[in-house]
Amino acid sequence: MNNKKGFFLNKSIVLISMMVLMIGMMSGSVLGAISSIQVTSPIADEDVKGVYDIEWTAIGFEGDFVDIVLGNGGWEVIQPFRGYSNSPFQWNTTSIDDGEYTILVRDSSNFEMNGFSGSFTLDNTNPIVTIDPVITPTKVNTQLITGTFTELNLDKIEVNSVVADIDGNTYSATIDLLVEGENTVTVIATDLAGNIGEASDTIILDTTGPTVSVSGAPEGWLVKQGGATATIDCITEDCVEMRFKFHDTDPTSCSGSFDTYTDTNPVIGHKWVCAAAKDSLGNIDYSSPQEFIIFDTITNAISAAEGGETINVAEGIYDEQVIIDKSLTLQGAGDTTIIQPPAVELTPTTSIPWLGGSPSSMSAIVSVETTGGIVTVKDLKIDGSLIPSKSTTWVAGLVYLETSGTIDSVTVIGNPTLPDRTAGIFAAAITNPVTLEVTECTVEVYNRAGIYALGGTMTADYNNNSINGPGNSSVGVPNGMFFLEGAKGSATYNTITDLSYTGETYRSTGIGTYNAGTDIVFSYNEISLVQNAFALAKNTVGTTVKYNDVHDCHTGVKLESGATNNIIQYNDIMNNDFAIRGGGDMGEGNVAHYNNFVGNDGTEWTWDGETYIGAVSNVHAEYILNAETNYWGCSKGPEDDACDSVSENVLYEPWAWAYDEDFNVDTTGPETEIVSPDASSLQDEAFEVSLIDSDELGQAPDTGVSGLEICKYRIRSYDGNSWPVTKNLGSRPCSEPITLSVSPEADCRNEGIDTCKIEALAIDKVGNEGDTVERTFSIDWTSPTINIDSVITPTNVNTQEITGTFTELNIDTITVNGVGADIVENTYSATIELIVEGENPVTVIATDLAENTGQASDTIVLDTTAPEITDVTGDLITVVEESIEICATITDAGSDVASAVLYYDLEGESSMTEDEVIDDKWCVNINALGEIGEITYYITTIDVVGKDTTSLGYTIKTVNFIMHLSDGWNLISIPKTLVDNTPFGNLVWTYDTQGSNWVEPTAIDPGTGYWVESNGEEVPLDYEECGVAEGCLPSETRTFFTGWNLIGHMSMDAETQLVEDAIGYVFEDNPKVIQAFLLRYDGTNFKVNNLKTRTYAFPEMTPGEGYWLYTSEEITYTN
């Protein structure tokens, strides 16, 4: 009874509230002060975002505030607001989920629901747009841009401001590329709420050909440098083909078909070259025409050349005498470029100065006569071996007159049968200051002069040259190098040999001076098989002869005819007839100190009326030769028969005693030892090489020992074929570490075993050079590269063999999860244990001998358990559909479950249905359940490693209808007569309109509304089987009484109908009925339909729902 009282109290409140609401909706209401509330913004179907103003108006408003309520389908309050009357409310929508919403404005004091907006869309999400891959680079200006988008409320898509066509979730637009090079493609998608999504890409437009130019010298041609030649340079990276062709006349510009540009070999003459290049898109560009000349002779090339240019002479034999009269470079291709006389006898080419200033006629194969100019001759051969005779005083291979420059790597060959006064290289300057370097040249078999420098304005530097004489010559006095008539300079690191005159008047000289300039230096030369290795004559003053190696000659150094104040020191003068001879006309002040005189026998010999005795012999009556502190080949000095001897007028005491504290003559080179790192040791970065240099033999007066003068080293890197030098022989601090760099561009630039070599040596103060020591190192700066073969995953086997490959020449160890692997050639293998159920990481680490490491990893899933089936839709399921979706959660601890199968029996036949498992979720449909009844099903699944599971059996029951009751009071009805019409729920009431009271029914019948109090349950219902309305519906005639009627929706088919079709038509056109309202209760609020004005808050009447119907007049109609 108490429950009934509570129900009556609650239902009375509900009914009163409902009637107040409905009356307020009626025109001319007398219960509320508000006649209307209207929401003007947002409107129906509007799209809303961001901060939005809700605008509304109220007529007859008496309160101070209104509640603005946001709802989504059913007036469930999502978020309440409150604002002043008639004032816009600023709403920040960003905290609300996107979706369909309605705004309701109500009086905050009376809760009268008087105004609401239409359904609008809240959208704060930007569209997502993508661009399909574009074609780039391209030479087509017009491009079709396509792509996809994700947005339900799209307004438009623009591509570079061009509006795109939309098809489903794809778009397309045609745009024009505006600039050469990079063009940005920007796609902007805008939805109806104004949200914007954007994507961009870049297309490179390339409609121009590659930039092409012409440079360099064409191989095999003799050309004037300065114009273009036939080597094409394609500046642009994307250049797939280059061609060129030649023109006999100036074409003004280069153009035409690319196919006409073919490589041709132009003939001699004036030419213009055009180049063409094509890129990968087929664009072609042309160079400007470039002018150049092809010459048939060197002479013609020189004639056309301008100052400062280079004449490239290809390999071949050039039969011509060449005169160079302008500053330039004559560049050959090595000894294969040969210049030789065009006839058996040379044509006179010039006049040269000679001793005493008298001129002499000269015939030269190459004459350089560029007064005040600079000329370089290099990398060629001048061959005079076939000249049988001469018509001029002098014949020479190469002559330089009043011209500075360089002679580099030139071979000059003479004819040993030609009479006296033939020269390999002859240089003279008496009017203009001239500097000339002769280096790396070879002069052979000239009968007077190998290399001569003459004149007071000449400074010559002769270094690293080789002079090979004719041997015993009777037709001329063959000399090596001479500085004459004021010429000065130096001769260093030259090799001179095989010079001998068989006549009786003169003697051949290796290096000599004659009335030369002062302060000339001769050092580090090797002279052998020459009559006089050095001859200082005719008033030579201040010449230094040091650090030279003289052996197997007649005389080491000859001093004669006024040679004054010359210094002879630190030389090895060994195994000659005489070490030093001082003539009767020698000048004063000559000294010889710290020399090594060994094996010079000094046998008595008479020449030109003077008799010489002793290794060092001076026949001058007055001037003494100071020869102190020299080593004489034994410890007892020249007075002992075992030592080299001296004659009168030679001051030889004190002499150097072997290992004496005063001076030990140093004949032994220093020693260099490479201490660390070990040979063949692996290096992966810059490393230090420690060296020890020592020189313990010999001594000098300033230090007590000869000591280290200079230490040198050189680095080589093996490239697979040879050992090119990466750092040339350079000086280094003695006995200090050297750092070697390691990289592709460094000192050690090639990886591998013993691919980097250091060579080192030391030179002492007297010029002894120690042995070159070397050590190689292995270089490896690259980490090992390692790969893991495909693993089996998932698996139900704990023990796994891991295999793979690696790239590393110097591999040390490979471990797999800490287990040492077996290594065979470039493969490895190791057996490991999987530790845990599920994911097991596999990490392979390779370490090489240089301790570089490489790593690879993978994952193996261990799965030894069967799948688990949980969360099945359930047992004793009651359904009303013709089909049902069965779902379950299917998980596996170790591996994936691809699919599951549902088995069931339906109408006497066994059936099955299968579907995949996605994210542990599995669902299938059982279709065509058939008649009302029950079926049993079960689920079977298997994981990828073969473990399977079958679920328990579950039952499905099929009924006509399920009534879903909420917790609390529910307003319900039934559309058709039930098989079992017994009331259900905790309490059931219906309203008697005629008696204006509540009635507790004994049966549930179609057409009547009922209030059912429930704890929340689902009630399965079955309809009576019938073919006509009788038996399905209580009556075809239906009466609604004046006032409030509690009704239900009746339907023969138990289907949803439009309100208008169900009962709305009864009231719309009935003039007797002034007002008619239909109310639907959704568990919280009422929705109201005005049946007279056809204003519907809900459009349909649904089986199972009850309704309040208000009518101002009683009405009866046929259903």
NUKOL-516076 format. One record per residue (C-alpha): x, y, z. Coordinates in steps of 0.2 Angstrom, whole numbers, plus 2048, in hexadecimal, padded with zeros to 3 digits. Layout:
N
XYZ ...
END
This chain:
1119
800800800 80E80C804 8158087F3 80580D7EB 80581D7F5 8168217EF 81181D7DD 8028287DE 80C8377E5 8198357D7 80D8337C9 8038417CF 81284D7CE 8168467BD 8048497B7 80385A7BF 81485F7B7 80E8587A6 7FE8617A6 8068727AB 81287079D 80586B791 7F9879796 808885794 809880782 7F788377E 7F3894777 7ED8A0784 7F4896793 7EF89D7A3 7FB8937AE 80C89B7A9 8128AD7A6 81C8A8796 8138A7786 8228A177C 83489F77C 83D89E76C 84F899768 8568A3759 86889C759 86D88E756 860889749 85B878743 86986F739 87687D73D 888878740 89087F750 8A1880756 8AD88A762 8A689876D 89489A767 8868A676C 87589E771 8688AB76D 8558AA773 8468B5776 8388B3783 8278BB783 81E8BE794 82E8B979D 82D8BD7B0 83C8B47B8 84E8BB7B9 8568AC7B1 85489E7A5 85C88D7A4 864889794 865876792 86F86C785 86885C780 86B84E774 85C84476F 85084277D 854852787 860849792 86985879A 87B857794 88086879B 8758767A3 8788887A1 8708977A9 86E8A97A2 8648B97A3 8548BB79A 8558C0787 8688C1788 8738B677D 87D8A9786 88F8A6781 892894780 8A488C77F 8A087C775 8B2875776 8AF86B786 8A086177E 8A2852773 89D855760 88B84F75C 879853759 87285E766 86286976A 862879775 85387A782 84F88B78A 84388A799 83E8957A8 84A8927B6 83C8957C3 82E88B7BC 83787F7B0 82B8827A3 83287B792 82D888786 83B88A779 84787F770 85287F761 852873753 85F865752 87086C74E 88286574C 890869758 8A086674F 8B186C756 8BB85F74C 8C686473D 8C485A72D 8D284E72A 8D884F718 8E684570E 8EE8486FE 8F28396F2 9048376EC 9088456DF 9138436D0 92384D6D3 92D8536CB 9228566BB 9238616AC 9108626AB 9088726B2 8F786C6B4 8F585F6C2 8E68556C9 8E78546DC 8DD8476E4 8DB8406F6 8D083B704 8C7843713 8BF83F723 8B084B728 89D847729 89885A727 8A485F719 8A1870711 8AE871704 8C086D6FF 8CC8796F7 8DD8746EE 8E78846EC 8D788E6ED 8CF8836DF 8BE87B6E6 8C08686E5 8B385C6DF 8AD8506EC 8A883D6EA 8A58346FA 8B4836705 8BF83B6F6 8C384C6ED 8CB8516DD 8D18626D6 8DB8686C7 8E88756CB 8F587F6C2 90787E6C8 90D8916C8 9208916CA 92F8876C3 93587D6D2 92C8796E2 91987C6E2 91087A6F2 8FF8716F1 8F48756FF 8E386C702 8D787570E 8C786B714 8B987671D 8AA86E725 899876728 89E87C739 8AD885732 8BB879738 8C987872D 8D5869729 8E586B71E 8F2861715 90086670A 90D85F6FE 9198656F1 91A8626DE 92A8676D5 92686F6C4 93586D6B8 9328736A6 9448786A3 95386E69E 96386B6A8 9708796A9 97E87469E 98F87C69B 99F877692 9B087769A 9C186D69A 9CC86768C 9C7859680 9D384A682 9DD847673 9DD85966C 9E986766B 9E0876670 9E1888675 9DA889687 9CF89868B 9C0894680 9B4885683 9B987367F 9AF86367E 9AD85E690 99A861695 9968656A7 9848626AC 98186E6BB 96F8676BF 96F8576C9 96184F6BF 96A84D6AF 96883D6A6 971840695 97D84D68E 98384F67C 98C85C672 991860660 99C86C656 99987A64A 9A588163D 99D89263F 99689C64E 984896650 9808A565B 975899666 97388766A 96387E666 95B87165B 95785F65D 95F85566B 962847660 96D852654 979854663 986846660 998845666 9A3848657 9B684A655 9B985B64E 9C785E642 9D486C643 9CE87D643 9C288A64B 9B3882653 9A488665E 99D879669 98B87766F 98686C67D 974865681 96E85C691 95E853694 9568506A5 94B8416AB 93B84A6A6 94184C694 94585F696 95486568C 95F87468D 96D87A683 97E883687 98489367F 98F890670 9A1890676 9B089466B 9C088B66A 9CE88665E 9D687565A 9E8876654 9F386B64A A04871651 A0A878662 A11887658 A0088B651 9F8889663 A0589566A A038A265C 9F08A2660 9F28A2673 9F08B167E 9FA8B468E 9F88A969D 9EF89B694 9F3888694 9F787E684 9F286C687 9FC86167C 9F584F67A A01840679 A0983E669 A1984365F A1A85565A A2785864C A2B86A64E A36877656 A2C881663 A2E893667 A2589A676 A248AD676 A168B0682 A128AC694 A0889B694 A0988969A A0E87B68E A0686C696 A0985A68F A02849693 A1384269A A2183A691 A14835683 A1484767E A24848673 A2B85866B A3985465E A4185D650 A3885D63F A4885A636 A59852639 A6186363D A5A871648 A56882641 A5F89064B A52897657 A5B8A4662 A6B8AB669 A718A867A A7D8B1686 A8D8A768A A9C8A9695 AA38BA696 A938C168E A978BB67C A878B5673 A868A466B A7A89D65E A6D891664 A6288465C A5587D669 A46871667 A3C87C673 A4188E675 A39899683 A3C8AB67F A2F8B5689 A398C3690 A328C86A1 A258BA69F A208AA6A8 A2089A69F A1D8886A6 A2287969C A1C8686A4 A188566A1 A20853690 A3084C687 A3C85667C A45849672 A5684F669 A5D83E667 A5B83D654 A6484E651 A74848648 A7D859646 A7C86C64A A7E87C641 A7E887650 A8A88965F A7E88166B A70875669 A63873677 A5486967B A4C878685 A5188A686 A4B897692 A508A968E A4C8B869A A3C8AE69F A378A86B0 A2C8986B3 A2D8866B7 A338776AE A2A8686B6 A2B8556B1 A348586A1 A3F84B699 A4D85268D A57845683 A6684A679 A7284166C A8283C674 A8B83D663 A88850661 A9785A663 A9A866672 A8E873678 A7E869679 A7286D687 A6386468F A5C874697 A64885695 A5E89469E A658A669D A608B76A4 A6C8C66A4 A5F8D46A2 A4F8CF6AC A4D8C86BD A488B66BA A438A86C5 A438966BE A3F8866C6 A458756BE A3D8666C7 A3A8546C4 A428556B3 A4E8486AB A5C84D69F A65840696 A7683F68C A79851688 A8C854684 A8E86568D A8086A698 A738616A1 A6A8706A9 A738816A8 A6E8926B0 A788A16AA A778B46AE A778C06BC A648C26BC A608AF6BD A5B8A66CD A598946CA A528866D5 A578746CE A4F8676D9 A4B8546D8 A528536C6 A5B8456BE A6A8476B2 A718386A9 A8183C69F A87834690 A9582A699 AA682D692 AA583A685 AB2840679 AA884D66F AA485867E AA685B690 A95855698 A9085E6A8 A8185C6B3 A7C86D6BA A8587E6B9 A828906C0 A8B89C6B5 A8F8AE6B3 A868B56C3 A778A86C3 A728A36D5 A668976DD A678856E3 A688736DE A608666E9 A5B8546E9 A628516D8 A6A8416D1 A788436C5 A828356BE A8D82F6AF A9683E6AA AA883C6A3 AB3845696 AC183B68E ACB84A688 AD9851692 AD5864694 AC586469E ABC8596AB AA98566AC AA085D6BB A908576C3 A8B8686CB A958776C9 A9788A6C9 AA18966BE AA18A86C3 A908A56CB A868AF6D7 A888AE6EA A808A36F7 A7C8956EC A778856F5 A7A8736EF A728666FA A6B8556FB A718506EA A7883F6E5 A8783F6D8 A908306D2 A9B82B6C3 AA083D6C0 AB18446BE AAE8536CA A9E8516D4 A9F8646D9 AAA8716D1 AAA8836D8 AB488E6CC AB789F6C5 AB48AA6D5 AA68A06DC AA38A86ED A988A16FC A918916F4 A8C884701 A8E8716FD A8586770A A7C85770D A8184F6FD A8583D6F9 A9583C6ED A9C82B6E8 AA58236DA AAB8336D3 ABD8396CF ABB8496DB AAE84D6E7 AB08606E8 ABC86A6DD AC187C6E3 ACA8866D5 ACC8976CD AC78A36DB ABA8996E4 AB98A26F4 AB089F705 AA7890700 AA088470D AA187170B A98867719 A8E85871F A9184F70E A9583D70C AA483C700 AA882A6FE AB281F6F2 AB882C6E7 ACA82F6E1 ACA8406EA ABE8476F7 AC385A6F4 AD08616E9 AD68736EB ADE87A6DC AED8866DB AE18946D6 AD58916E4 ACE8A06EE ACF8A2701 AC389E70F ABD88D709 AB8881717 AB386E718 AAC869729 AA185A72F AA385071F AA583D71E AB5839713 AB6826711 ABF81C704 AC682A6FA AD78236F6 AE08346F1 AEC82C6E5 AF98386DE AF28406CE AF884E6C3 AEC85A6B9 AF086A6B0 B0186A6B8 AFB8686CA AFE8586D4 AF18526E1 AF48466EF AE88406FC AD583F6FE AD5852702 AE285B6F8 AE686D6F7 AF48736EC AF18866EF B0288D6F5 AFA899701 AE7896705 AE4888711 AD587D710 ACD87B721 AC7869723 AC5867735 AB985C73E AB6850730 AB683D731 AC4835727 ABE823727 AC781E737 ACA824748 ADC828746 AD9836739 AE283A729 AF3836730 AEF823731 AF0819721 ADF811724 AD7822723 AD582E714 AE4839712 AE884B710 AF5856707 AFD86670C AF4876710 AE586C717 AE086F729 AD985F72F ADB85F742 AD185C74C AC984E742 ABA844747 ABD834750 AB182674F AA682775F AB2835766 AAA842772 AAF850767 AA784A757 AA1839751 A9E83A73E A8C83573B A8B82872D A7C81F733 A6A825731 A5E828740 A5381A745 A4081B746 A3580F750 A2280E74F A1D809761 A0A809761 9FD80475C A017F2758 A027ED746 9F27E873E 9E87EE74D 9D67F474A 9D380774A 9C180E749 9C582074C 9D482D74C 9E3825755 9F482975A A04821754 A12822760 A24823758 A3582475F A4382C755 A5582B75A A6682F753 A7582A75E A83828752 A8E83774E A8E849755 A8F85B750 A98869758 A8887275E A7F863766 A8C85676A A8384A75E A7D84B74D A6B84B753 A5A84A74A A5885773D A46853736 A3A845738 A2D84072A A1F835727 A1283071A A0182871B 9FA81C70E 9E981470D 9E6804703 9D78066F7 9D77F46F1 9E37F66E3 9F18016E9 9F780C6F7 9F481E6F3 9FC82B6FE 9EF834709 9FB83F712 A0C842709 A1D841711 A1D85071D A2785572C A2185073D A2885474F A34846752 A2F83975F A1E840761 A0E83875E A0583A74D 9F283A74C 9EB83073E 9D9835739 9CC827734 9BE82B728 9BA82A715 9C383A712 9D183971F 9E2831721 9DC820723 9CE820717 9CB80D712 9C480071D 9CB7EF71E 9DA7E4725 9EB7ED724 9E47FB719 9EC80A721 9FF80C721 A0B819729 A1D81B723 A2982572D A3B82972D A48835734 A5684072D A65845738 A6E856738 A7B85072C A6E84A720 A6E837724 A5D830720 A5782272A A4E812724 A3B814721 A3180B72D A1F80772A A107FF733 9FF7FB72D 9EF7FC737 9DE7F4734 9D0801732 9BE7FE737 9B280D73B 9A2804736 9977FB742 9927EA73D 9827E8734 9777DA73A 9667D2735 95B7C673D 9537B8732 9407B7733 93B7B0744 92C7A5748 9207AF752 9157AC75B 91A79B760 91778E76E 92978876E 93478F77B 94578B773 949795763 957795757 95B7A7752 9657A9741 96A7B7736 9787BF72C 9847CD72F 9907D8726 9A17DB72E 9B27D6729 9B97D773B 9AB7CF745 9B07CA757 9A07C475F 98D7C375D 9817C076B 96F7BC76B 9667C177B 9777BF783 97A7AE77B 98A7AD771 9867A875F 98F79C753 9967A6744 99979E733 99F7AA726 9927B8726 9847AE72F 9817AB741 9767A074C 97179E75E 964795769 95B79F776 94D79C782 93D7A6782 93B7AB794 9297B2795 9187AF78F 9147BC782 9217C8779 9337C377B 9407CF774 94E7C8769 95E7D3769 96D7CF75E 97D7D9762 98C7D8756 99D7DE75C 9AC7E0750 9BE7E0755 9BE7F3755 9B07F2762 9A37F9756 9927F275A 9837EF74F 9727E9756 9627E274F 9527DD759 9427D4756 9347CD761 92E7BB763 91D7B876B 91C7A8776 90B7A1778 908791781 8F6794787 8E579277E 8DA7A177A 8CE7A7787 8BB7AA782 8B37B778E 8A57C378E 89A7B9783 8897C177F 8817B478B 8767A678F 8637A678E 8637B5783 8527BB77E 8517C376D 8437CA761 84D7CC751 84E7C0743 8617C0746 86C7C3755 87E7C9757 8897BE763 8987C6769 8A77C0775 8B87C677A 8C57BA774 8D77BC77B 8E77B377A 8F57B6786 9037B3779 8FD7B4767 8EE7BA75C 8DE7B2759 8D97B4747 8C77AE748 8BA7A4751 8AB79974C 89A799754 890788752 87D786755 86E77B750 860784748 85077B742 85876A743 86876F739 87977373F 88078373A 89078D73D 89679F73A 8A87A673B 8AF7B773C 8C07BF740 8C67C5751 8CA7D8751 8D27E0760 8CD7D176B 8BB7D3766 8B07C775C 89E7C8756 8947BE74A 8827BE745 8767AF746 8697B2738 8587AB735 8547A6747 8437A0741 83479C74C 8337A175E 83D795768 84F79176E 86078C767 87178876F 88178E769 89478D76E 8A4795768 8B478D762 8C579775F 8D779275C 8E679E75D 8F479F750 8FF792759 8F1785759 8EA78676A 8D778576A 8C8789776 8B6785776 8A978F780 89B78878A 88A787782 87E796782 86B79777E 8627A3774 84F7A5776 8447AE768 8357B976D 8297C6764 82E7D476F 8397D977E 8337E7789 8427F0790 83D7F87A1 8488057AA 84B8067BC 83C8107C3 82C8147BA 8298107A8 81B81679D 817807791 80A7FF786 8097F077B 8047F0768 7FB7DF767 7F37D2772 7FF7C877C 7FF7B577F 8027B9791 7FB7CA796 7FE7C97A8 8057D97AF 8187DA7B2 8237E57BD 8227E97CF 8137F47CD 8077F87BE 7FB8067BD 7F080D7B0 7E681D7AF 7D381D7AE 7CE82D7A5 7BC82C7A8 7BE8287BA 7CD8347BC 7D68277C7 7E481A7C6 7E08087C4 7EB7F97C7 7E77EE7B8 7E67DB7B8 7EB7D97A5 7F67E2799 7EC7E6789 7F07EF779 7EC802777 7ED80678A 7FC80F792 8038087A2 80F80F7B0 81A8007B5 8268017C3 8357F67C1 8477F37C7 84D7F37B5 8497E37AB 8467DC79A 8357D4798 8337C8789 8227C8781 8197BD774 80A7C376A 7FB7B9766 7FC7B2755 7EE7B974A 7EA7BE738 7DD7CC73B 7DB7DA748 7CF7CF752 7D97C675F 7E87D275C 7E07E2761 7D27E576E 7C77EF762 7C87F8752 7BE80775A 7C8812766 7C2820772 7CC82E779 7C3838787 7C484A78B 7D484E795 7E2842798 7E3831791 7F0824795 7F281B785 7FD80E77B 80280C769 7F87FE760 7FE7F6750 7F97E6747 80B7E4742 8137EA752 81D7F7749 82180974C 816816743 816829740 80C83274D 80283A740 7FE829738 7FA821749 7EF82E751 7F483F74B 7E883F73D 7D983C749 7DC84E751 7E4858743 7D485B739 7C7859746 7BF86A749 7B886575A 7C8862762 7D1872766 7E086B76F 7E885A76E 7F9855775 803845775 811843782 81F837782 829833792 83B82F790 83F82B7A2 84483D7A7 83A84979D 82A84A792 82A84E780 81B856779 812855768 805862764 7F9857759 7EF866754 7FD87074D 807861748 816867752 81F857757 82D855763 82D84275F 82783D74E 82382A751 81981F75D 82280F761 81C7FE767 81F7FC77A 81E80F77E 80F817788 809828785 7FE83678D 7F183D781 7E884D785 7D985177B 7CD86077E 7BE856777 7BA843778 7BD83B767 7B9829761 7C1822751 7C4812748 7D680C74A 
END
